[in-house]
Amino acid sequence: MVLNIPSGNCALMYPKKQVAVVSDEAGFTLIELLVVMAIIATLLSIVAPRYFNSVEKAKEAVLRQDLKIMRDAIDQYYADFGKYPLDLEELVDRRYLRSVPIDPMTESNMTWVEMPSPNEDEEGVYDVHSGFTGRALDGTFYEEW
């Protein structure tokens, strides 16, 4: 008996073996790696200045907010007792502040500059400034804020 198999269905009955072809060109060439590194370096040179500028802006915003909070606490203390606190720790002791904030520019809570009252008859802290010497992004000095 002879089987008549159409030629188009031979592949179904007798599948061909598939052989993996190993190439000598596996991996990336040096030129491809250099191009990718150049693209990454270009992108970083665009993004890095914006990142560092935003970090400075955030520090300045925190400094402005801390100064406002401490000045409000000094004013509230004066309204309650009729005198200025002797130091910032007195504001913490009397619970006008939870703690003396950390100056974001100097990263310390010991560098605040406590300004005395313009009236020489009154003792205590009248105002607070940052102890950091330098210019802000707007050109003003931090110690003048």
Buried (B, 14 or more C-beta within 10 A) or exposed (E): EEEEEEEEEEEEEEEEEEEEEEEEEEEEEEEEEEEEEEEEEEEEEEEEEEEEEEEEEEBBEBBBEBBEBBBEBBEEBBEEEEEBBEBBEBBBEBEBBEEBBBBBBBEEEEEBEBEEBEEEEEEBBBBBBBBBEEEBEEEEEBEEB
